[in-house]
Amino acid sequence: MHKSRISNGIHRKKGAPAIWLDGDVHEEANHWLNFEVIPSSQSVHTWAQAARSLAVWLDWCALIDVDWRFASELDLVDWRDATLEAISPKTGEPYSPNTVSLRMGFVYQFLDYAGAQGWYQGNIGLDSNGIKPSYSISRDALAHTRKGHQSATLRRQRLRPRPRVTDVVRVMSRAEIRALLSTLGPRPSESRCTSRSNGRNWLAAAIPLFTGIRSEELLSLRIHQFQAIVVQPEKDYISHDIIVLGKGNKERSVSFPGWLIMEINKYINSERKEASSKVGQKRESRLLLIGKTHHKAGHPLKKGGLNHIIGRGMTTAGLTRIRHTIDPDTRNETPRVLPKYSVHAFRHSYAVHAYHAHRDAGESDPWKLIQMQLGHSSPKTTIDTYLKYVHFFNEERKDINLLSVLND
């Protein structure tokens, strides 16, 4: 049986994936990745998703003994249905319609590209009359209004699984926040500078909890952004603007409370300084959060490391949930203990708690302030996402200033 695999290393961009089939580089697939996917996105995650989606499609074609160059729309529908019934080896759960729809989108993109290059001769992506539009939006600004393009687009939309609307907003209570921070701490101002100090771990949760920034924005913070700020202890309630690199590599301004900046600078001048000394000045990272021990000392903290820190803290604090997973081979169910919240839940928690904080402070339009802090394009996005959750935490309004969590 033919089997595709994904690796790194044949592209000029660091972290770019490559697709191999039976030990050989898949020329057409990698041509698409190298000249279409990678130049159009800065996200390594998107590159990996595109490569994984295409690799699974190529494996399916090999499994049913169909040359992908001549695969039909019926083959694609069979692949869609088989995937919806399959179990993900990563999660132990059936693939969601959202995942299958995303993968189909990448396959459509690849086959469009392959068709334009003369590699693909099948009927996937044709309109209802069996004709493939010969124009593209990049060449014709009104291409999306042409009848053929509209027909082909609607046909694709009907074939892709309808995304499942899921309730992904998870908000931590005041007690849960306190339990987690207590487990990850002590905070930098309360800890000694030793190899076992956990100021970094405390900040990894505290910064997104008290500012609402995303994990990618957290990991891109640099020490010079905070070292230049002098906070007067008696005015630690005053916020200071910090520029973060947000979605799409766009810069935006985020307010950091003075007391949090003081904690950050304490970490920079103690625990972080100790970790940096292990790698030397030339190799020292200028990012805020870095590794502390062994071969990771002084090197930037990655997303996987961040998730591990928070996940371990959740488990230690007893903030867990049970999920039943299915073995793809035996179909046996196994209960798994998982963290109750993800790092992204800190952002949701900030939004809901900040709403009450601003309301209690007499702010007439708290949603506008939260929208600006989260980097949403409009207040409507913020309101639509969080409005129904603010009532669940109404009983905590008097203590909703999250700094009070630290002082209990």
N, C-alpha and C positions, 0 to 999 in steps of 0.2 A: 504493500500500500504506500502510495506517495504521501509524504508528510512535509509540510512547510515548517520552517522555524524562523524566528526573528532574532537578529543580533545587531550589534553596533559596530561601526568601524570602517565602512566603505564609503561613507560620505564625508564631505569636507567639514560639515558642521558637527560639533561635538554633541553627542547624545542622539544623533539621527539614527533611526532604525534601518535595517536592511532585511529583505525577505529572501530566504533560500528554499529551494525545492530539490530534495534528493541530493543534497551536497553541493548543488550549483546555485549561483546567484540567479534569481529570477529577473531577467533583464527588463522586461516590460514593467513589472511591478515597481522595481527600484527606480526606473526612469520616471514613473509617475510620482513617487515619493520625493525624489531629488529635485524635480523641476516644477512640481505643482503644489504638493502638500507643504513641504518644508519652507519654500520661499513665501507662502501665503500665511504662515502662522509662526509665532515665536514660541508657542507652547510645545515643550517636549512631550507633554501628556497627550496633546492632540496628535502629534506624530505617531506616538505609540498606539493610540486608538485606531488610527488609519491603517497602520501596518498590521495590527492584530485582526481587524475586521477583514482586510483583504486576504490575509493568510488563511483565515477560517473558510472564506469563500473558495479559495483555490483548493483547499483540502476537500471541500464538499464536491467540487467538480471532479477531482481525482477519484473520490470514493464512488461516485455514480458513473465513472468511466466516460466523462464528457470533457472534451477539449474546451477550456474556458473561452477560447476565441470564437466558439460557435454556440455557447450556452444560450438557452432560450429563457423567455420570461417564465415559462412553466418550471424550469429548473430553479430559478430564483425563488418562486413561490414555494416549491417543495423545501428548499433550504430554509426559508422563513419559518414554515410550519414545523420543521424538524427542530430548529433552534428553540422555538417557543416551548417545545415539549422536553427539551434537554435540561440537564442539571449542570450548573456552573461548577467546575472543580475548585474554583476559588472561594465561592460563597457557600456552596452546598445547597443552593436554592435554585429554582427554575429561573431561566433568563427572563428578565422583565421585558414587556413590550417596548419600553424606552430604549433598552440596550439593543434589541433587535432592529428597531427603527433606525438608530444611530448607525449600526453596522451596514444596513442596507443603503443608507445615504452615502457612505464611503464607497461602497461597491458601485453605485450609480456614477459617482464622480470618476472612479477609475475607468469604468467601461466607456464613459463619454470621452475621456482622454484617449483611451486605447482606440476608440472608433475614429477619432480625429487623426490619429497617427496611422490608420490603416491596419491595425493589428486585430481589431475585433469586428466580426462579421455577423453576430447574432442579432436578435430582435429586442433585446432589453433596452428600454428607454425610447422606443418608437411611439408615435402617437397612435390613435385608434385606427388610422388608415394604413398603419405599417410604414409610415414615412418618418424619418428622423430629421428634425429641423436642421438646416444647413448654416444657420447663423447663431451667433453667441452674443450675450449681453456685452462682452468686452469689445465686440466689433460693431454692435448695433444697439444703441442706448434704448431703443424701443422694442428690443427682441422679446421681452416678456409679455408684450401686448399682442404679438402675432398669434394667429389662431393655432398654428401647429405647435408653437411653444407652450401655449396654454393647455392644449389637449394632452401633450406628453407629460406636463407637470402634474395635471390633475390625475392622470393615470398612475403616476408614481405615488402620489399621495394616497390613493385608494389602496394600493398594494402594501404600503408600509403599515405596520401595526399602529393602532391608535395609541399614543402615549397614555400611560396610566397616571392620573392625577393622584399624587401621594401627599400625605401630610408630613412634610419634612421639617417643619419648624418645631424645634425642641428647646424648651426654656428651662434653665436651672432655677430652682428655688433658692432663697437666701441661705437656708440651712445647708443645701447641697454645695453652694459656692464656698461657704465657710469650711465645710468638711474637706473639700478638694484642696483648697489653698493650705489648710493646716497640714494635710498629708504631704503636699509638694514642698512646703517650706522647711525652715523658716525663711522669711523674706530677707533680702540682702542686709538691711539695717540691723537685723537681729541675729545674724549668723557670723561665725568666725570664718576667717579665710583659710579653709583646709580643703583637701581633695574631696572631702565628703560634704562640703557645703552645697546647698541646694537652691541658692539664690537664682540661678539660671532657670531651674525647673519651675520655681515660683513665678518668675517673670513670664515664662512661656504660657502660663495660664492667665496671669493677672493682666498683662498688656491687652490681649484681645477682649477679656472680660470688661475692662474699664474703658476701652476705646472703641471697640466694635470692628477693628481691622481684621482682614482676612489672614489666613495662615501664610499665604505667599507674601503679603505685605509685611507681616511680622518678621519673616525670615530674611527680608531684604533691608531691614533697618540697619543703619551704620552708626558706629560709636560717635563720630564727629557731630552728628545731628543733636546729640544730647550734651556732649562735653562743653559746647559753647554756651549752654544755658545755665545761668546761676539763679537758683531758686532760694528766696528768703524763707527760712523755716516758718516765720510767723505769717507768711503769705503763700503757704503751700497749697491753698485751695484755688489759686489762680491758674488757669489753663494756658498752655503754650502750644502754638501751631507747629506741627512737624510734617514735612513733606514725605509722603509714601508713594511707592510705585504700585499703582493699582492695576485693574484689569486692562488688557490691551496695552500694557506698558505706558499707561497714562498717569501722570503725576497728579496728586490731589493733596489737599491740606487736611490734617486730622488733629483735633485738640487732645493734648495729653495733660492730665492734671499735674500740678506742680509736685505733689507728694510722690506720684509715680515716677516722675523724672528724677527725683532725689533717690529713689530706690534703684533706678537704672544706673545712675552715676556711681552709687555705692558699689554695685555689681561690677561696673567697668573698672573701678580703681582697686578692687580686691580680688574676688574670685576669678573674674575674667583675666585680670592681669597675671595671676598665678598660672592659669591655663596657657596663656600666650607665651609665657617664658619657656615653655617646654619645646617650642618649635623654632624659636629664634625670630628676630625682628624682620628678616627678609621674607619669611614664609608666613608671617602673621596675617590673618584675615582681618579686614576692617569691618566686617559684619558684626552686629551686636551679639547675637547668640552663637556660641561656638562650643565644640566638644571639650571635655574636661580631662578625660583619662585615656591612657594607652595611646594607640596610634591615631585616635580621633582628636587628641588634645590640640587646641588651637585652630582646628579646621572648622569651616562653617557647619552649623547644624542644618541637616536636611529635613525634608518634609516627613520622611519615614521615621527619622529620629524623634521629631516633634510628636508624631502620632504615638510612638512607643512610650514617650515620657508621660503624655496625658493618659494613655490607656492604662499604664501601670498605676498611675496615681488614682484613676477612677476605681480600679479593682481594689487597691489597698483601702480606699475610703468607703468601700462597700457600695459604690454607685455602679451597679451592674444590671444586666438584663439577660434573659435566657432566650436563645434562638435555636430552633430545631433545624438542623441541616441534614441533607440527604447525600449519601455516598453515590456518585454517578454510576458506579459499577454494580454495587449490591442493592441500591435503593433503600438501604437501611437508614432510619432516622437516628441522629445523635444530637443530644442537647449540648449547646456550647454557651459558655459564660462570656459575655462580651461587655465592653464599657457601655454604660447607659447613654453617654453623650459623646459626640465627636468634637474636635477642635472648632468646627464651624458652628456648633451650638453656642459657643461663647459669644459669637456675633449676634445670634438671635436673643440670647439672654441680655446682652447689653441694650439692644433696641427696646425690649419690653420694659426693663427696669429704668432706662433713661427716660422713657415716656412719663412714668410716674414722678420721677425726680424733677423733671421740668415743669410738670403740672403743679406739683407741690410748691415749687419756687415761684409760681405765679405766671409762668410763661403762657402766652395766649395761643401760640402755634408751635407746640413741641415737635410735631411731625416734620416741620421744615428743618429744624435743627438736627434731628436724627437723620433725615435724608442727606443733609450735607456731610454729616459725620460718617455715614455708611458709604457715601459715594454713589447713591442712586441717581438716575437721570431725572427723576421727578418725584415729588411727594406722593403721588398716586401709587407708585411702586411700593413705597414704604408702608403706606396705609393699607393697601390691599394685602400685603404680606403679614402685617403684625396686628392690625386693629382687633381681630377677634381674640387675640391672646392677652391683651392688656387687662381684661376683666378677671382673668384667672388669678392674677397676682395682686388684686385690689387690696386684699387684707394686709399686704406687706408694705403698703404705700409709705407709712411713716418711717420705715427703715430702708427705703429703696435706694438711698444714696449708698452705693456699694462700699464706700470706705467704712461705713458703720459695721460691715461684716467683719472687718479686720480688728475692730476694737471691742468686740463682744467678749 
